Amino acid sequence: EVKLVESGGGLVLPGASLKLSCIVSGFTFSDYWMRWVRQAPGKGLEFIGEIKPDGSKTNYAPSMKGRFTISRDNAKNTLYLQMSSVRSEDTATYYCAIATFAYWGQGTLVTVSS
Amino acid sequence: DVVMTQTPPSLSVAIGQSVSISCKSSQSLVYSDGKTYLHWLLQSPGRSPKRLIYQVSNLGSGVPDRFSGTGSQKDFTLKISRVEAEDLGVYYCAQTTHFPRTFGGGTKLELK
C-alpha cells in the first residue's frame, strides 16, 4: 500500500522557519520526482515546487523561490520542505505528492500567526 | 504562468445525472515529447486530492469508468456519467507541461 505522511506543521510566528517532512512507503521513492502543493483555507491548490529523483534538480513556483527549499533523503524515503521567513499568507495545508499526482499525503496544516 | 480556467465554478446535480466540466488553458499543453500533461483531480470534502484522469484521457487506477476526459491543445473536458454521491466535491484540472505547474480554480459539484 502506498502511503505519504506529512508532518511538521503547526502554529508558527511570522518570520519564523519551519521544516515539513513527508515520509513515503509502498513505492520506490528514489525513482520519482516529488512535489509539494499547498491549499490555503477554503481556497484552491497551489504548486510550490518539485524535486528530481536523485535530488540534483529542483523547480519552484516564482512566488515561492527564495523562501522555500525542497530536498529529499532517498535513504530515509523522506521529502522535505524548508520554509523560511513565513508570512500569514503561507497559512495553508501542505501536501506532498508523487509527480504524477497519483498519490498524495493527508496534508499538514501550517498556521502563521502572532 | 499558464492560466487554467475552469467552468462552471459550481454545479448542482441530481444523482444519476451526467455532467461536464470545462478546463481551458492560456497556452497549448502539448509538450515537446508530443504528450499532453493535463490531469483531473477530485477533492472530496475534508480529504486530500485524488487523481482521476492523467494525460487528458487516461483513467487513474481504481477510478470508475463513469469518468472520462477529452480534449486537446488548450481545451479540455471532464465528463461524469451517472453521478453518484461519492462524486461530490471539488474538481481541479492541472497542467504539468509548463513551469510553474498550475491548477484550475476548481469546480464544486453539489447535490441538487
HADDOCK unambig.tbl for C-alpha pairs under 7 A between the chains (distance, minus, plus):
assign (segid A and resid 44 and name CA) (segid B and resid 105 and name CA) 5.89 0.50 0.50
assign (segid A and resid 44 and name CA) (segid B and resid 106 and name CA) 6.61 0.50 0.50
assign (segid A and resid 45 and name CA) (segid B and resid 103 and name CA) 6.39 0.50 0.50
assign (segid A and resid 46 and name CA) (segid B and resid 102 and name CA) 6.99 0.50 0.50
assign (segid A and resid 46 and name CA) (segid B and resid 103 and name CA) 6.83 0.50 0.50
assign (segid A and resid 47 and name CA) (segid B and resid 101 and name CA) 6.09 0.50 0.50
assign (segid A and resid 47 and name CA) (segid B and resid 102 and name CA) 6.32 0.50 0.50
assign (segid A and resid 60 and name CA) (segid B and resid 100 and name CA) 6.88 0.50 0.50
assign (segid A and resid 61 and name CA) (segid B and resid 100 and name CA) 5.17 0.50 0.50
assign (segid A and resid 101 and name CA) (segid B and resid 51 and name CA) 6.06 0.50 0.50
assign (segid A and resid 102 and name CA) (segid B and resid 51 and name CA) 5.49 0.50 0.50
assign (segid A and resid 104 and name CA) (segid B and resid 48 and name CA) 6.69 0.50 0.50
assign (segid A and resid 104 and name CA) (segid B and resid 49 and name CA) 6.89 0.50 0.50
assign (segid A and resid 105 and name CA) (segid B and resid 48 and name CA) 6.95 0.50 0.50
assign (segid A and resid 106 and name CA) (segid B and resid 48 and name CA) 5.59 0.50 0.50
